[in-house]
Amino acid sequence: MVLFALASPAFAQDGARDAAAAREAAQAFRVYVDGVTKKGERPDLTRPEVAAMLGRVFDLDAFNALPPAQASDMSWLMEWTDAANATHKLFTLYGLKPGPQPDFAALQRNMTEYGDQYAMAMSFMIRGMAREAVAGQLFWADLAQEQRTRIREEGFAGFRRNAAQLILTTACAAIQGASKPANARLVAAAIRDTREVWASFLLPQDRSRVIEQLADLPKWAPDEIARADLAAFTAALQAAN
């Protein structure tokens, strides 16, 4: 994210405040997980105080109430999405054994036990990155030509590639592996609602790759509503190609 190193410090008041609250909740959640780990137990994400922490990190109501994205949003947006990313990894990767081979058994247990929270996290992450994409494009447009350095260009291109990777791997895995139709629909709706952003933001080769990998939707998206939402997303990418 070197691209945004000199972003304006004039944060939007509500966004900066909400991001700070999310960061504090993420820190509190990490303390909770560390304590559970020391006891040899598993995190209970349904406990009211724990659910409140996660609700603050992945607060879509506060996020959706923000005014339209601006270039100056980038600093607090990154703070918020970084907190969200670190938080969901604490429970999705909990208890995985280190080593060269992936611990699929532990990962599957977490995805099953924490499926509701994972879907909530992915819905937030997709929408958060979409807002980052819009704000990032505005930030780039505001830069003078001499400020568009090679490092910043590479940073911006990397951000665009990472967005495609999020959709293809984590988000689609949440839909494919969801044990509840409601969770698959939650994530698919986030992809559908942000489809116009991704259609213009993804690199052309990434758009083609996403279209190709979503071509067999009926095979891996069992829920009809989720399939329809992903089809709408794919159509938007196809129209941009």
C-alpha atoms as an extended CHARMM CRD file, in Angstrom:
* protein
*
       241  EXT
         1         1  MET       CA              0.0000000000        0.0000000000        0.0000000000  PROA      1               0.0000000000
         2         2  VAL       CA              2.9690000000        2.2860000000       -0.6240000000  PROA      2               0.0000000000
         3         3  LEU       CA              0.7560000000        4.0850000000       -3.1360000000  PROA      3               0.0000000000
         4         4  PHE       CA             -1.1750000000        5.7590000000       -0.3410000000  PROA      4               0.0000000000
         5         5  ALA       CA              1.7310000000        6.6910000000        1.9080000000  PROA      5               0.0000000000
         6         6  LEU       CA              1.1350000000       10.4070000000        1.4120000000  PROA      6               0.0000000000
         7         7  ALA       CA             -2.6480000000       10.3370000000        1.5770000000  PROA      7               0.0000000000
         8         8  SER       CA             -4.2660000000       13.3970000000        3.0970000000  PROA      8               0.0000000000
         9         9  PRO       CA             -4.6110000000       13.3350000000        6.9240000000  PROA      9               0.0000000000
        10        10  ALA       CA             -7.9430000000       15.1890000000        6.6440000000  PROA      10              0.0000000000
        11        11  PHE       CA            -10.0290000000       12.1400000000        7.5200000000  PROA      11              0.0000000000
        12        12  ALA       CA            -13.7770000000       12.0750000000        7.2420000000  PROA      12              0.0000000000
        13        13  GLN       CA            -14.8580000000       12.4050000000       10.8770000000  PROA      13              0.0000000000
        14        14  ASP       CA            -17.3110000000        9.5160000000       11.0850000000  PROA      14              0.0000000000
        15        15  GLY       CA            -15.2000000000        7.1270000000        9.0590000000  PROA      15              0.0000000000
        16        16  ALA       CA            -12.0830000000        7.8000000000       11.1180000000  PROA      16              0.0000000000
        17        17  ARG       CA            -14.0370000000        7.4090000000       14.3460000000  PROA      17              0.0000000000
        18        18  ASP       CA            -15.6320000000        4.1300000000       13.2160000000  PROA      18              0.0000000000
        19        19  ALA       CA            -12.2870000000        2.7930000000       12.0270000000  PROA      19              0.0000000000
        20        20  ALA       CA            -10.6880000000        3.6250000000       15.3810000000  PROA      20              0.0000000000
        21        21  ALA       CA            -13.5140000000        1.8310000000       17.2060000000  PROA      21              0.0000000000
        22        22  ALA       CA            -13.0650000000       -1.1830000000       14.9270000000  PROA      22              0.0000000000
        23        23  ARG       CA             -9.3290000000       -1.2380000000       15.6250000000  PROA      23              0.0000000000
        24        24  GLU       CA             -9.9330000000       -1.1470000000       19.3850000000  PROA      24              0.0000000000
        25        25  ALA       CA            -12.4930000000       -3.9590000000       19.1240000000  PROA      25              0.0000000000
        26        26  ALA       CA            -10.0330000000       -5.9890000000       17.0390000000  PROA      26              0.0000000000
        27        27  GLN       CA             -7.3790000000       -5.5420000000       19.7140000000  PROA      27              0.0000000000
        28        28  ALA       CA             -9.8120000000       -6.6330000000       22.4250000000  PROA      28              0.0000000000
        29        29  PHE       CA            -10.7360000000       -9.7030000000       20.3820000000  PROA      29              0.0000000000
        30        30  ARG       CA             -7.0760000000      -10.6390000000       20.0120000000  PROA      30              0.0000000000
        31        31  VAL       CA             -6.6450000000      -10.4120000000       23.7880000000  PROA      31              0.0000000000
        32        32  TYR       CA             -9.6510000000      -12.7010000000       24.2040000000  PROA      32              0.0000000000
        33        33  VAL       CA             -8.3130000000      -15.2580000000       21.7080000000  PROA      33              0.0000000000
        34        34  ASP       CA             -4.8820000000      -15.2100000000       23.3540000000  PROA      34              0.0000000000
        35        35  GLY       CA             -6.4950000000      -15.8830000000       26.7270000000  PROA      35              0.0000000000
        36        36  VAL       CA             -8.5480000000      -18.7770000000       25.3600000000  PROA      36              0.0000000000
        37        37  THR       CA             -5.4610000000      -20.2470000000       23.7300000000  PROA      37              0.0000000000
        38        38  LYS       CA             -3.5250000000      -20.2030000000       27.0060000000  PROA      38              0.0000000000
        39        39  LYS       CA             -6.3590000000      -22.1650000000       28.6180000000  PROA      39              0.0000000000
        40        40  GLY       CA             -6.3140000000      -24.7650000000       25.8480000000  PROA      40              0.0000000000
        41        41  GLU       CA             -9.8780000000      -23.9050000000       24.8700000000  PROA      41              0.0000000000
        42        42  ARG       CA            -11.6010000000      -22.7240000000       21.6970000000  PROA      42              0.0000000000
        43        43  PRO       CA            -13.0050000000      -19.2360000000       21.1020000000  PROA      43              0.0000000000
        44        44  ASP       CA            -16.7440000000      -18.9670000000       21.6730000000  PROA      44              0.0000000000
        45        45  LEU       CA            -17.8750000000      -16.3660000000       19.1650000000  PROA      45              0.0000000000
        46        46  THR       CA            -21.4780000000      -16.5470000000       20.3550000000  PROA      46              0.0000000000
        47        47  ARG       CA            -20.7030000000      -15.0890000000       23.7870000000  PROA      47              0.0000000000
        48        48  PRO       CA            -22.4290000000      -11.6680000000       23.9420000000  PROA      48              0.0000000000
        49        49  GLU       CA            -19.2660000000       -9.7000000000       24.7030000000  PROA      49              0.0000000000
        50        50  VAL       CA            -17.3140000000      -11.4900000000       21.9760000000  PROA      50              0.0000000000
        51        51  ALA       CA            -20.1160000000      -11.0930000000       19.4350000000  PROA      51              0.0000000000
        52        52  ALA       CA            -20.1560000000       -7.3820000000       20.2900000000  PROA      52              0.0000000000
        53        53  MET       CA            -16.4410000000       -7.1080000000       19.4950000000  PROA      53              0.0000000000
        54        54  LEU       CA            -16.9290000000       -8.7560000000       16.1200000000  PROA      54              0.0000000000
        55        55  GLY       CA            -20.0120000000       -6.6740000000       15.4330000000  PROA      55              0.0000000000
        56        56  ARG       CA            -17.9300000000       -3.5440000000       15.9120000000  PROA      56              0.0000000000
        57        57  VAL       CA            -15.1230000000       -4.7310000000       13.6650000000  PROA      57              0.0000000000
        58        58  PHE       CA            -17.5090000000       -5.8300000000       10.9020000000  PROA      58              0.0000000000
        59        59  ASP       CA            -20.0100000000       -3.0050000000       11.4170000000  PROA      59              0.0000000000
        60        60  LEU       CA            -21.8020000000       -2.8200000000        8.0740000000  PROA      60              0.0000000000
        61        61  ASP       CA            -24.4990000000       -0.4820000000        9.3990000000  PROA      61              0.0000000000
        62        62  ALA       CA            -21.9020000000        2.1440000000       10.2840000000  PROA      62              0.0000000000
        63        63  PHE       CA            -19.9960000000        1.4510000000        7.0760000000  PROA      63              0.0000000000
        64        64  ASN       CA            -23.0460000000        1.7850000000        4.8430000000  PROA      64              0.0000000000
        65        65  ALA       CA            -24.0600000000        5.0340000000        6.5540000000  PROA      65              0.0000000000
        66        66  LEU       CA            -20.8560000000        6.7600000000        5.4220000000  PROA      66              0.0000000000
        67        67  PRO       CA            -21.0140000000        9.4350000000        2.7220000000  PROA      67              0.0000000000
        68        68  PRO       CA            -19.6720000000        8.6360000000       -0.7700000000  PROA      68              0.0000000000
        69        69  ALA       CA            -16.0120000000        7.6630000000       -0.9200000000  PROA      69              0.0000000000
        70        70  GLN       CA            -13.3420000000       10.3510000000       -1.1950000000  PROA      70              0.0000000000
        71        71  ALA       CA             -9.6300000000       10.1860000000       -1.8580000000  PROA      71              0.0000000000
        72        72  SER       CA             -8.9290000000       11.2730000000        1.7280000000  PROA      72              0.0000000000
        73        73  ASP       CA            -10.7080000000        8.1630000000        3.0540000000  PROA      73              0.0000000000
        74        74  MET       CA             -7.7580000000        5.9050000000        2.2800000000  PROA      74              0.0000000000
        75        75  SER       CA             -5.8850000000        6.0770000000        5.5790000000  PROA      75              0.0000000000
        76        76  TRP       CA             -8.7880000000        5.2180000000        7.8570000000  PROA      76              0.0000000000
        77        77  LEU       CA            -10.2130000000        2.7630000000        5.3230000000  PROA      77              0.0000000000
        78        78  MET       CA             -6.9780000000        0.7820000000        5.3530000000  PROA      78              0.0000000000
        79        79  GLU       CA             -6.9710000000        0.8820000000        9.1380000000  PROA      79              0.0000000000
        80        80  TRP       CA            -10.4830000000       -0.5570000000        9.2530000000  PROA      80              0.0000000000
        81        81  THR       CA            -10.0140000000       -3.2620000000        6.6210000000  PROA      81              0.0000000000
        82        82  ASP       CA             -6.6570000000       -4.2620000000        8.1280000000  PROA      82              0.0000000000
        83        83  ALA       CA             -8.3960000000       -4.7180000000       11.4870000000  PROA      83              0.0000000000
        84        84  ALA       CA            -11.1440000000       -6.7640000000        9.8210000000  PROA      84              0.0000000000
        85        85  ASN       CA             -8.6500000000       -8.9290000000        7.9520000000  PROA      85              0.0000000000
        86        86  ALA       CA             -6.5770000000       -9.6480000000       11.0590000000  PROA      86              0.0000000000
        87        87  THR       CA             -9.6880000000      -10.4140000000       13.0980000000  PROA      87              0.0000000000
        88        88  HSD       CA            -11.2310000000      -12.9770000000       10.7650000000  PROA      88              0.0000000000
        89        89  LYS       CA             -7.8940000000      -14.7770000000       10.4540000000  PROA      89              0.0000000000
        90        90  LEU       CA             -7.7920000000      -15.2140000000       14.2390000000  PROA      90              0.0000000000
        91        91  PHE       CA            -10.8140000000      -17.4940000000       14.1460000000  PROA      91              0.0000000000
        92        92  THR       CA            -10.6250000000      -19.0190000000       10.6580000000  PROA      92              0.0000000000
        93        93  LEU       CA             -7.0140000000      -20.1140000000       11.2030000000  PROA      93              0.0000000000
        94        94  TYR       CA             -7.3890000000      -20.9330000000       14.8850000000  PROA      94              0.0000000000
        95        95  GLY       CA             -5.5650000000      -24.0510000000       15.9910000000  PROA      95              0.0000000000
        96        96  LEU       CA             -4.0360000000      -24.8800000000       12.6160000000  PROA      96              0.0000000000
        97        97  LYS       CA             -0.9110000000      -26.9960000000       12.9790000000  PROA      97              0.0000000000
        98        98  PRO       CA              2.2220000000      -25.4170000000       11.5180000000  PROA      98              0.0000000000
        99        99  GLY       CA              4.0450000000      -27.2480000000        8.7820000000  PROA      99              0.0000000000
       100       100  PRO       CA              4.4830000000      -27.5340000000        5.0310000000  PROA      100             0.0000000000
       101       101  GLN       CA              1.0920000000      -29.2300000000        4.5460000000  PROA      101             0.0000000000
       102       102  PRO       CA             -2.1560000000      -27.3030000000        5.0820000000  PROA      102             0.0000000000
       103       103  ASP       CA             -4.1280000000      -28.3800000000        8.1560000000  PROA      103             0.0000000000
       104       104  PHE       CA             -7.3940000000      -28.9360000000        6.3020000000  PROA      104             0.0000000000
       105       105  ALA       CA             -9.0800000000      -30.6980000000        9.2260000000  PROA      105             0.0000000000
       106       106  ALA       CA             -8.6480000000      -27.7370000000       11.5640000000  PROA      106             0.0000000000
       107       107  LEU       CA             -9.5760000000      -25.2880000000        8.8310000000  PROA      107             0.0000000000
       108       108  GLN       CA            -12.7550000000      -27.2150000000        8.0310000000  PROA      108             0.0000000000
       109       109  ARG       CA            -13.7090000000      -27.3250000000       11.6980000000  PROA      109             0.0000000000
       110       110  ASN       CA            -13.3060000000      -23.5720000000       11.9710000000  PROA      110             0.0000000000
       111       111  MET       CA            -15.2530000000      -22.8970000000        8.7900000000  PROA      111             0.0000000000
       112       112  THR       CA            -18.0770000000      -25.0620000000       10.1000000000  PROA      112             0.0000000000
       113       113  GLU       CA            -18.1260000000      -23.7860000000       13.6730000000  PROA      113             0.0000000000
       114       114  TYR       CA            -17.5520000000      -20.1440000000       12.7720000000  PROA      114             0.0000000000
       115       115  GLY       CA            -19.4050000000      -20.0780000000        9.4530000000  PROA      115             0.0000000000
       116       116  ASP       CA            -21.7860000000      -17.3010000000       10.4740000000  PROA      116             0.0000000000
       117       117  GLN       CA            -18.9540000000      -15.0360000000       11.5970000000  PROA      117             0.0000000000
       118       118  TYR       CA            -16.8860000000      -15.8380000000        8.5150000000  PROA      118             0.0000000000
       119       119  ALA       CA            -19.7380000000      -14.8870000000        6.2040000000  PROA      119             0.0000000000
       120       120  MET       CA            -20.2070000000      -11.6340000000        8.1140000000  PROA      120             0.0000000000
       121       121  ALA       CA            -16.4890000000      -10.9160000000        7.8240000000  PROA      121             0.0000000000
       122       122  MET       CA            -16.3660000000      -11.6240000000        4.0900000000  PROA      122             0.0000000000
       123       123  SER       CA            -19.4220000000       -9.4900000000        3.4180000000  PROA      123             0.0000000000
       124       124  PHE       CA            -17.6740000000       -6.6260000000        5.1740000000  PROA      124             0.0000000000
       125       125  MET       CA            -14.2920000000       -7.2250000000        3.5330000000  PROA      125             0.0000000000
       126       126  ILE       CA            -15.7510000000       -7.2430000000        0.0200000000  PROA      126             0.0000000000
       127       127  ARG       CA            -17.6320000000       -4.0010000000        0.6060000000  PROA      127             0.0000000000
       128       128  GLY       CA            -14.6760000000       -2.4530000000        2.3950000000  PROA      128             0.0000000000
       129       129  MET       CA            -12.2760000000       -3.2530000000       -0.4270000000  PROA      129             0.0000000000
       130       130  ALA       CA            -14.7740000000       -1.9270000000       -2.9520000000  PROA      130             0.0000000000
       131       131  ARG       CA            -14.8060000000        1.4060000000       -1.1570000000  PROA      131             0.0000000000
       132       132  GLU       CA            -11.0030000000        1.3070000000       -1.0310000000  PROA      132             0.0000000000
       133       133  ALA       CA            -10.9980000000        0.7250000000       -4.7880000000  PROA      133             0.0000000000
       134       134  VAL       CA            -13.1460000000        3.8150000000       -5.3860000000  PROA      134             0.0000000000
       135       135  ALA       CA            -11.1770000000        5.9690000000       -2.9470000000  PROA      135             0.0000000000
       136       136  GLY       CA             -7.8950000000        4.6750000000       -4.3660000000  PROA      136             0.0000000000
       137       137  GLN       CA             -8.8630000000        5.6320000000       -7.9010000000  PROA      137             0.0000000000
       138       138  LEU       CA             -9.8240000000        9.1170000000       -6.7070000000  PROA      138             0.0000000000
       139       139  PHE       CA             -6.5360000000        9.4000000000       -4.8360000000  PROA      139             0.0000000000
       140       140  TRP       CA             -4.6040000000        8.3450000000       -7.9380000000  PROA      140             0.0000000000
       141       141  ALA       CA             -6.4860000000       10.8440000000      -10.0990000000  PROA      141             0.0000000000
       142       142  ASP       CA             -5.5520000000       13.6420000000       -7.6890000000  PROA      142             0.0000000000
       143       143  LEU       CA             -1.8330000000       12.9190000000       -7.9090000000  PROA      143             0.0000000000
       144       144  ALA       CA              0.3180000000       15.1810000000      -10.0300000000  PROA      144             0.0000000000
       145       145  GLN       CA              2.1660000000       13.3950000000      -12.8160000000  PROA      145             0.0000000000
       146       146  GLU       CA              5.4980000000       13.6370000000      -10.9990000000  PROA      146             0.0000000000
       147       147  GLN       CA              3.9280000000       11.9620000000       -7.9430000000  PROA      147             0.0000000000
       148       148  ARG       CA              2.9170000000        8.9020000000       -9.9480000000  PROA      148             0.0000000000
       149       149  THR       CA              6.1270000000        7.0640000000       -9.2460000000  PROA      149             0.0000000000
       150       150  ARG       CA              6.9480000000        3.5280000000      -10.3070000000  PROA      150             0.0000000000
       151       151  ILE       CA              6.5590000000        2.3140000000       -6.7120000000  PROA      151             0.0000000000
       152       152  ARG       CA              3.1100000000        3.8250000000       -6.4940000000  PROA      152             0.0000000000
       153       153  GLU       CA              2.1200000000        2.3960000000       -9.8630000000  PROA      153             0.0000000000
       154       154  GLU       CA              3.2190000000       -1.0680000000       -8.7310000000  PROA      154             0.0000000000
       155       155  GLY       CA              1.3860000000       -0.6200000000       -5.4370000000  PROA      155             0.0000000000
       156       156  PHE       CA             -1.8190000000        0.3280000000       -7.2140000000  PROA      156             0.0000000000
       157       157  ALA       CA             -1.5370000000       -2.6220000000       -9.6170000000  PROA      157             0.0000000000
       158       158  GLY       CA             -0.9130000000       -4.9450000000       -6.6720000000  PROA      158             0.0000000000
       159       159  PHE       CA             -4.0100000000       -3.6400000000       -4.9400000000  PROA      159             0.0000000000
       160       160  ARG       CA             -6.0560000000       -4.4120000000       -8.0440000000  PROA      160             0.0000000000
       161       161  ARG       CA             -4.6480000000       -7.9430000000       -8.2650000000  PROA      161             0.0000000000
       162       162  ASN       CA             -5.3270000000       -8.5670000000       -4.5800000000  PROA      162             0.0000000000
       163       163  ALA       CA             -8.9610000000       -7.5800000000       -5.0680000000  PROA      163             0.0000000000
       164       164  ALA       CA             -9.3920000000      -10.2470000000       -7.7180000000  PROA      164             0.0000000000
       165       165  GLN       CA             -7.7120000000      -12.8030000000       -5.4790000000  PROA      165             0.0000000000
       166       166  LEU       CA            -10.0560000000      -11.9990000000       -2.6010000000  PROA      166             0.0000000000
       167       167  ILE       CA            -13.1000000000      -12.5890000000       -4.7720000000  PROA      167             0.0000000000
       168       168  LEU       CA            -11.7910000000      -15.7590000000       -6.3790000000  PROA      168             0.0000000000
       169       169  THR       CA            -10.5070000000      -17.4890000000       -3.2640000000  PROA      169             0.0000000000
       170       170  THR       CA            -11.7750000000      -16.3530000000        0.1000000000  PROA      170             0.0000000000
       171       171  ALA       CA            -15.1360000000      -14.9720000000       -0.9530000000  PROA      171             0.0000000000
       172       172  CYS       CA            -16.0670000000      -17.7690000000       -3.3050000000  PROA      172             0.0000000000
       173       173  ALA       CA            -14.8950000000      -20.3570000000       -0.7760000000  PROA      173             0.0000000000
       174       174  ALA       CA            -17.3400000000      -18.7960000000        1.6690000000  PROA      174             0.0000000000
       175       175  ILE       CA            -20.1460000000      -19.3760000000       -0.8090000000  PROA      175             0.0000000000
       176       176  GLN       CA            -19.1010000000      -22.8590000000       -1.8560000000  PROA      176             0.0000000000
       177       177  GLY       CA            -18.4050000000      -24.0910000000        1.6540000000  PROA      177             0.0000000000
       178       178  ALA       CA            -21.2770000000      -22.3890000000        3.4230000000  PROA      178             0.0000000000
       179       179  SER       CA            -23.3230000000      -24.8280000000        5.4840000000  PROA      179             0.0000000000
       180       180  LYS       CA            -26.2450000000      -22.3820000000        5.5770000000  PROA      180             0.0000000000
       181       181  PRO       CA            -27.8660000000      -20.8000000000        2.4970000000  PROA      181             0.0000000000
       182       182  ALA       CA            -28.1380000000      -17.5020000000        4.4000000000  PROA      182             0.0000000000
       183       183  ASN       CA            -24.3500000000      -17.2690000000        4.6850000000  PROA      183             0.0000000000
       184       184  ALA       CA            -23.7960000000      -18.0120000000        0.9930000000  PROA      184             0.0000000000
       185       185  ARG       CA            -26.3660000000      -15.3710000000        0.1230000000  PROA      185             0.0000000000
       186       186  LEU       CA            -24.7740000000      -12.8030000000        2.4170000000  PROA      186             0.0000000000
       187       187  VAL       CA            -21.4070000000      -13.0780000000        0.6860000000  PROA      187             0.0000000000
       188       188  ALA       CA            -22.8670000000      -13.3490000000       -2.8240000000  PROA      188             0.0000000000
       189       189  ALA       CA            -24.9710000000      -10.2330000000       -2.2220000000  PROA      189             0.0000000000
       190       190  ALA       CA            -21.8550000000       -8.2760000000       -1.3020000000  PROA      190             0.0000000000
       191       191  ILE       CA            -20.2030000000       -9.3350000000       -4.5600000000  PROA      191             0.0000000000
       192       192  ARG       CA            -23.3520000000       -8.4730000000       -6.5100000000  PROA      192             0.0000000000
       193       193  ASP       CA            -23.7620000000       -5.0600000000       -4.8840000000  PROA      193             0.0000000000
       194       194  THR       CA            -20.1610000000       -4.0690000000       -5.6600000000  PROA      194             0.0000000000
       195       195  ARG       CA            -20.0330000000       -5.5420000000       -9.1600000000  PROA      195             0.0000000000
       196       196  GLU       CA            -19.7960000000       -2.2080000000      -10.9790000000  PROA      196             0.0000000000
       197       197  VAL       CA            -16.7680000000       -1.2580000000       -8.9010000000  PROA      197             0.0000000000
       198       198  TRP       CA            -15.0060000000       -4.5320000000       -9.6770000000  PROA      198             0.0000000000
       199       199  ALA       CA            -15.9360000000       -4.4090000000      -13.3570000000  PROA      199             0.0000000000
       200       200  SER       CA            -13.9520000000       -1.1960000000      -13.7810000000  PROA      200             0.0000000000
       201       201  PHE       CA            -11.2640000000       -1.7770000000      -11.1490000000  PROA      201             0.0000000000
       202       202  LEU       CA            -10.0110000000       -5.2870000000      -11.8530000000  PROA      202             0.0000000000
       203       203  LEU       CA             -7.1930000000       -5.6030000000      -14.3540000000  PROA      203             0.0000000000
       204       204  PRO       CA             -8.3600000000       -6.9530000000      -17.7510000000  PROA      204             0.0000000000
       205       205  GLN       CA             -6.5110000000      -10.2440000000      -17.3470000000  PROA      205             0.0000000000
       206       206  ASP       CA             -7.9760000000      -10.6710000000      -13.8700000000  PROA      206             0.0000000000
       207       207  ARG       CA            -11.4850000000       -9.9620000000      -15.1160000000  PROA      207             0.0000000000
       208       208  SER       CA            -11.0550000000      -12.7180000000      -17.7080000000  PROA      208             0.0000000000
       209       209  ARG       CA             -9.6960000000      -15.1100000000      -15.0860000000  PROA      209             0.0000000000
       210       210  VAL       CA            -12.5910000000      -14.4500000000      -12.7220000000  PROA      210             0.0000000000
       211       211  ILE       CA            -15.1310000000      -14.9290000000      -15.5360000000  PROA      211             0.0000000000
       212       212  GLU       CA            -13.5130000000      -18.2110000000      -16.5220000000  PROA      212             0.0000000000
       213       213  GLN       CA            -13.4510000000      -19.5840000000      -12.9910000000  PROA      213             0.0000000000
       214       214  LEU       CA            -17.0570000000      -18.6040000000      -12.3280000000  PROA      214             0.0000000000
       215       215  ALA       CA            -18.2650000000      -20.3100000000      -15.4980000000  PROA      215             0.0000000000
       216       216  ASP       CA            -19.2040000000      -23.5090000000      -13.6600000000  PROA      216             0.0000000000
       217       217  LEU       CA            -21.3530000000      -21.8080000000      -11.0160000000  PROA      217             0.0000000000
       218       218  PRO       CA            -23.9920000000      -24.5630000000      -10.8300000000  PROA      218             0.0000000000
       219       219  LYS       CA            -21.3230000000      -27.0520000000       -9.7770000000  PROA      219             0.0000000000
       220       220  TRP       CA            -20.0630000000      -25.2010000000       -6.6990000000  PROA      220             0.0000000000
       221       221  ALA       CA            -22.7320000000      -22.6640000000       -5.6980000000  PROA      221             0.0000000000
       222       222  PRO       CA            -25.6330000000      -24.8200000000       -4.5100000000  PROA      222             0.0000000000
       223       223  ASP       CA            -27.9210000000      -21.9770000000       -3.4710000000  PROA      223             0.0000000000
       224       224  GLU       CA            -30.0370000000      -20.5870000000       -6.3010000000  PROA      224             0.0000000000
       225       225  ILE       CA            -30.1070000000      -17.0040000000       -4.9980000000  PROA      225             0.0000000000
       226       226  ALA       CA            -26.3340000000      -16.9680000000       -4.4910000000  PROA      226             0.0000000000
       227       227  ARG       CA            -25.8790000000      -18.2940000000       -8.0370000000  PROA      227             0.0000000000
       228       228  ALA       CA            -28.0870000000      -15.5280000000       -9.4190000000  PROA      228             0.0000000000
       229       229  ASP       CA            -26.0860000000      -12.8770000000       -7.5730000000  PROA      229             0.0000000000
       230       230  LEU       CA            -22.7930000000      -14.2740000000       -8.8460000000  PROA      230             0.0000000000
       231       231  ALA       CA            -24.2270000000      -14.4410000000      -12.3550000000  PROA      231             0.0000000000
       232       232  ALA       CA            -25.0640000000      -10.7340000000      -12.1350000000  PROA      232             0.0000000000
       233       233  PHE       CA            -21.4900000000      -10.0750000000      -11.0370000000  PROA      233             0.0000000000
       234       234  THR       CA            -20.0880000000      -12.1270000000      -13.9120000000  PROA      234             0.0000000000
       235       235  ALA       CA            -22.3110000000      -10.3180000000      -16.4050000000  PROA      235             0.0000000000
       236       236  ALA       CA            -20.9420000000       -6.9620000000      -15.2310000000  PROA      236             0.0000000000
       237       237  LEU       CA            -17.3760000000       -8.2010000000      -15.7550000000  PROA      237             0.0000000000
       238       238  GLN       CA            -18.2390000000       -9.5510000000      -19.2040000000  PROA      238             0.0000000000
       239       239  ALA       CA            -19.7450000000       -6.2060000000      -20.1940000000  PROA      239             0.0000000000
       240       240  ALA       CA            -16.4980000000       -4.4710000000      -19.2390000000  PROA      240             0.0000000000
       241       241  ASN       CA            -14.2890000000       -6.8250000000      -21.2840000000  PROA      241             0.0000000000
